[in-house]
Every structure is written in structure tokens, then in C-alpha cells.
Amino acid sequence: VQLQASGGGLVQAGGSLRLACSVSGSITRVNGADWFRQRPGKQREFVASISVSDTTEYAESVKGRFTISRDNIRHTVYLQMDSLTPDDAAVYSCNADIQILFRRERHWGQGTQVTVSS
């Protein structure tokens, strides 16, 4: 099982990016997933999560600007980021709760860099 985070890049303040966390391998489903970010010089922080029942949660700093969603067919979780500011610049990574038949596993994906120019 592998997680691949993608979609990062350079964007101007006020712009948008969509990150994707794709799970590959023989899995039954992605139960839920979280996005985290680590800004320069700071600890990793929670950004957003989606549960097996599609309940979503967001950090206060991104509420109303970021949207987490999922594609169960493609085993992919997305993070739509709008109205980006320089404070959103960070390495974004995903963590997924994966069902493999009767077993559940947690996996981390590598990060994807988001850079926001002012």
C-alpha cells in the first residue's frame, strides 16, 4: 500500500490549488483521511479530515477556504484550497485509515510543497 500526495506548486496569493492523496495497492477502501501541513520552522499541524461517513473537520485557520472530499472509486482524497495566503505555504501531507479486508492500517504519504507568493 502506498500513498501519493500531489498537486502542490507555486500560486499567487488569492489563488487556488487542489491536492490529491491517492492510495494504491490492493485495498478494500479508504475509511478516512487527514491532511496535515508543516510550515517552515513550525510543527506539523492538522488541516482537515474526512471520516468513513464523510464527516469533515477543519482547522480554524482554513475553514471556509479549504474543502476536503473523496473519490471512493479512485481511492483518492482531495483538498481544495482557495483564497490561499502566504501563511498557507507549507509541505502538505496526508494520512489515511485504510481497510484491507478485515484489517485496518494507517499510512502516511510523502509531502507536497505548496508555495504562495504575495
C-alpha positions as CSV (number, residue, x, y, z in Angstrom):
1,V,0.0,0.0,0.0
2,Q,1.3,3.4,-1.0
3,L,0.0,6.9,-0.5
4,Q,1.0,9.5,-3.1
5,A,0.3,13.2,-2.4
6,S,0.3,15.5,-5.4
7,G,-0.9,18.8,-6.6
8,G,1.4,21.2,-4.8
9,G,3.1,24.1,-6.6
10,L,3.5,27.8,-6.7
11,V,0.5,30.0,-6.7
12,Q,-0.2,33.7,-6.1
13,A,-2.0,34.9,-3.0
14,G,-5.7,34.6,-3.6
15,G,-5.3,31.7,-5.9
16,S,-6.3,28.0,-5.6
17,L,-4.7,24.6,-5.7
18,R,-6.2,21.1,-5.4
19,L,-4.1,18.5,-3.6
20,A,-4.7,14.8,-4.1
21,C,-3.9,11.9,-1.8
22,S,-4.0,8.7,-3.9
23,V,-3.9,5.3,-2.4
24,S,-2.5,2.4,-4.5
25,G,-2.3,-1.3,-3.8
26,S,-4.9,-4.0,-3.0
27,I,-7.2,-2.2,-0.6
28,T,-10.8,-2.6,0.3
29,R,-11.5,1.1,0.9
30,V,-10.1,4.3,2.4
31,N,-12.0,4.7,5.7
32,G,-10.9,8.2,6.3
33,A,-8.0,10.6,5.8
34,D,-6.4,13.6,7.3
35,W,-4.4,16.4,5.7
36,F,-1.6,18.0,7.8
37,R,0.9,20.7,6.9
38,Q,4.2,21.8,8.2
39,R,5.2,25.4,7.8
40,P,8.8,26.5,7.9
41,G,10.1,26.5,11.4
42,K,6.9,25.2,12.9
43,Q,5.5,21.9,14.0
44,R,3.2,19.8,11.8
45,E,-0.4,20.9,12.2
46,F,-3.8,19.4,11.4
47,V,-5.6,20.9,8.4
48,A,-8.6,18.8,7.6
49,S,-10.1,15.4,7.9
50,I,-12.9,13.3,6.4
51,S,-14.3,10.2,8.1
52,V,-15.8,7.0,6.8
53,S,-19.2,8.6,7.0
54,D,-18.0,11.7,5.1
55,T,-18.0,13.9,8.2
56,T,-15.4,16.6,7.7
57,E,-13.4,18.8,10.1
58,Y,-11.2,21.7,9.5
59,A,-8.6,23.7,11.3
60,E,-10.0,27.2,12.2
61,S,-7.4,28.8,10.0
62,V,-8.7,27.1,6.9
63,K,-12.4,27.0,7.5
64,G,-14.4,28.4,4.6
65,R,-11.4,28.3,2.3
66,F,-10.4,24.7,2.1
67,T,-12.6,21.7,1.3
68,I,-11.8,18.1,1.8
69,S,-13.5,15.4,-0.4
70,R,-13.1,11.9,-1.5
71,D,-13.5,9.7,-4.6
72,N,-14.1,6.2,-3.3
73,I,-13.7,4.6,-6.8
74,R,-10.2,6.1,-7.2
75,H,-9.3,5.7,-3.6
76,T,-8.3,9.3,-3.6
77,V,-8.9,12.1,-1.1
78,Y,-8.7,15.7,-2.2
79,L,-8.0,19.0,-0.6
80,Q,-9.3,22.0,-2.5
81,M,-7.6,25.1,-1.3
82,D,-9.0,28.5,-2.2
83,S,-8.1,32.1,-1.3
84,L,-4.6,31.0,-0.5
85,T,-2.4,33.3,1.6
86,P,1.4,33.2,2.2
87,D,0.6,31.7,5.6
88,D,-0.7,28.6,3.9
89,A,2.7,27.9,2.4
90,A,3.9,24.6,3.7
91,V,4.6,21.0,3.0
92,Y,1.2,19.2,2.9
93,S,1.0,15.5,3.7
94,C,-1.8,13.0,4.1
95,N,-2.6,10.2,6.5
96,A,-5.1,7.6,5.6
97,D,-7.0,5.0,7.6
98,I,-7.1,2.1,5.1
99,Q,-9.3,-1.0,5.1
100,I,-7.7,-4.2,3.7
101,L,-10.3,-6.9,4.0
102,F,-10.7,-7.2,7.8
103,R,-7.6,-5.3,8.7
104,R,-7.2,-1.5,9.2
105,E,-3.9,0.2,8.7
106,R,-2.7,3.8,8.9
107,H,-0.3,5.1,6.2
108,W,1.4,8.4,5.6
109,G,2.1,9.8,2.2
110,Q,5.1,11.9,1.4
111,G,4.5,15.6,1.4
112,T,3.8,18.0,-1.5
113,Q,5.1,21.6,-1.3
114,V,2.8,24.5,-1.5
115,T,4.3,27.9,-2.1
116,V,2.2,31.1,-2.1
117,S,3.7,34.3,-3.4
118,S,2.4,37.6,-2.1
